[in-house]
Amino acid sequence: MEYIAHDLLQLKEEAKLISYTPIPEWVEHSLAKAPFVVVRRAVHRDSLIPVGVRGERRNQRFGAFVSEQAVKQRIRPEDLVSIFQNGHFRNMPAIGALKEVAIILKDFAWGPTGSVGFEFASGAEVITTTSDLDILIRLSSYLSVEQAQLIVNQLKECPVSVDVQVETEKGAFSLVEYARGEKTLLLRTVYGPSLVKLNQLV
């Protein structure tokens, strides 16, 4: 099974984090409440999956690794769209904004990441009234700058700030940055960020 950035992984009870630095105390507490981690954009080392653990505070994020044997379930952001459409969730601005986003992005493979994605997958109540909405678009065909500009302008009408990352086989980029139509763009890859020309993304 392939594990890529933003995948949410439910860990088995006996799962152990593998870290090359000391593990903070809050990590064990967080995993006890919600045994879910997020796949990081990093090189898979020794067949281990790079993951991130989120804590209760915004600054509590810890990077580690897990083995494939530790994974009970993999949930991709786009899997969460049907869960949202068929379920009942808390009355939060970021969740409410998903209805508008679903209309705007109806022609794309997309899904929520960040706190909204984590809450949908794990059931842990991590969304607050001030949470932004993080979205991933999984790009399978060419996206013109004009299309990107249209989407960005439509998303500005949403009641919360919507941050969209566009995923390609080569890496990920910000939809807002792409919509500016500048000659170069910051591409996030497993080897780190890289400046690329727009025509290299096609």
C-alpha positions in Angstrom: 0.0 0.0 0.0 1.2 3.5 -0.8 1.3 6.1 1.9 1.6 9.8 0.8 1.5 13.2 2.4 -1.8 14.1 4.2 -2.9 10.4 4.5 -4.4 9.8 8.0 -3.3 6.6 9.6 -5.1 4.9 12.4 -2.6 3.0 14.5 -3.0 -0.4 16.0 -3.0 -0.6 19.8 0.4 -2.2 20.0 1.9 0.3 17.5 5.2 2.0 18.5 6.5 5.3 17.2 10.1 5.2 15.9 12.0 8.4 16.6 15.6 9.4 16.5 15.0 12.2 19.0 13.3 12.0 22.5 9.5 11.7 22.3 7.7 14.5 24.3 5.3 13.4 27.0 2.3 14.9 25.3 2.7 12.5 22.4 1.6 9.4 24.3 -1.3 11.3 25.8 -2.5 12.5 22.4 -2.2 9.0 20.8 -4.1 7.5 23.7 -7.0 9.9 23.0 -6.9 9.5 19.2 -4.5 6.9 17.8 -4.1 8.7 14.5 -1.1 10.2 12.8 -0.6 12.2 9.5 1.8 11.1 6.8 4.5 13.7 6.4 6.0 14.9 3.1 9.4 13.2 3.6 11.5 10.4 2.3 10.5 6.9 3.6 13.5 5.7 5.6 14.2 2.0 5.9 10.7 1.1 4.8 9.3 3.3 7.6 6.5 5.8 7.0 7.2 9.4 8.1 4.3 10.6 10.2 3.4 13.6 12.4 1.6 13.5 15.7 -0.6 16.5 16.6 -1.2 17.6 20.2 -3.9 19.7 21.8 -1.9 22.9 21.3 -1.2 24.5 17.9 2.6 24.3 18.6 2.5 20.6 19.6 3.6 18.7 16.5 6.0 15.9 16.5 7.6 14.1 13.6 8.4 10.4 13.8 8.1 7.1 11.8 5.9 4.0 12.0 6.2 0.6 10.3 3.5 -0.5 7.9 2.7 -3.3 10.4 1.6 -0.6 12.9 -1.1 0.7 10.5 -4.7 -0.4 11.2 -6.4 1.8 8.6 -5.4 4.5 6.0 -7.8 7.3 5.3 -7.1 9.8 2.4 -8.5 13.3 2.4 -10.8 12.6 -0.5 -12.3 9.6 1.4 -13.6 12.1 4.0 -15.8 14.0 1.5 -18.4 11.2 1.4 -18.2 10.9 5.2 -19.0 14.6 5.5 -21.9 14.4 2.9 -23.5 11.4 4.7 -22.9 12.3 8.3 -23.7 14.8 11.0 -21.0 17.0 12.4 -20.6 19.8 14.9 -21.8 23.3 14.0 -18.4 24.9 13.4 -17.6 27.6 10.8 -14.9 25.5 9.1 -17.2 22.5 8.8 -20.0 24.7 7.5 -17.7 26.1 4.8 -17.3 22.6 3.4 -20.7 22.8 1.7 -19.6 25.7 -0.4 -16.2 24.2 -1.1 -17.9 21.0 -2.3 -19.8 23.0 -4.9 -16.8 24.9 -6.1 -14.5 21.8 -6.3 -17.2 19.4 -7.7 -15.0 18.6 -10.8 -11.9 17.7 -8.8 -10.7 15.0 -6.5 -10.4 16.8 -3.2 -10.7 16.5 0.5 -10.2 18.3 3.9 -6.8 18.1 5.7 -5.7 19.9 8.9 -8.0 20.0 11.9 -11.1 19.3 9.9 -9.7 16.2 8.2 -8.3 15.0 11.5 -11.6 15.4 13.4 -13.6 13.7 10.6 -11.2 10.7 10.6 -10.6 10.3 14.3 -13.7 11.7 15.9 -11.5 13.8 18.3 -12.9 17.3 18.6 -10.0 19.4 17.5 -11.8 22.0 15.4 -12.3 25.4 17.1 -14.5 28.4 16.1 -11.4 30.1 14.7 -10.1 27.1 12.7 -9.2 27.7 9.1 -10.2 25.1 6.4 -7.3 23.3 4.8 -8.1 21.6 1.5 -6.1 19.2 -0.8 -6.8 18.9 -4.5 -5.4 15.8 -6.1 -4.6 17.0 -9.6 -4.9 14.4 -12.4 -5.1 16.7 -15.4 -3.9 20.2 -16.4 -5.0 23.1 -14.3 -4.8 26.5 -16.1 -3.9 29.6 -14.2 -7.3 31.1 -15.2 -9.1 28.1 -13.6 -7.0 28.5 -10.5 -7.9 32.2 -10.3 -11.6 31.5 -10.7 -11.4 28.9 -7.8 -9.5 31.3 -5.6 -12.0 34.1 -6.1 -14.9 31.8 -5.4 -13.3 30.5 -2.2 -12.9 34.1 -1.0 -16.7 34.1 -0.5 -16.5 31.3 2.1 -17.1 32.3 5.7 -13.6 31.1 6.8 -10.2 31.3 5.3 -9.6 28.3 2.9 -6.0 27.2 2.2 -5.7 24.9 -0.8 -2.7 22.7 -1.6 -2.6 21.2 -5.0 -1.0 17.7 -5.1 0.7 16.4 -8.2 3.1 13.5 -8.9 6.0 15.9 -8.6 5.0 17.6 -5.4 2.5 20.1 -4.0 2.0 23.8 -4.5 -0.3 26.5 -3.1 -3.3 27.3 -5.3 -3.1 31.0 -4.4 0.5 31.1 -5.5 -0.2 29.3 -8.7 -3.1 31.6 -9.5 -0.8 34.6 -9.5 0.7 33.3 -12.8 4.3 34.1 -11.9 7.1 32.4 -13.8 8.3 30.3 -10.8 6.5 28.5 -8.1 7.4 26.9 -4.8 7.0 23.1 -5.1 7.0 21.1 -1.9 8.6 17.7 -2.4 9.8 14.8 -0.2 13.3 16.2 -0.6 12.3 19.7 0.6 10.9 22.8 -1.1 12.1 23.7 -4.6 11.5 26.6 -7.0 10.2 25.4 -10.4 9.0 27.0 -13.6 5.2 26.8 -14.2 5.8 24.9 -17.5 7.6 22.1 -15.5 4.3 21.3 -13.7 2.5 20.4 -16.9 
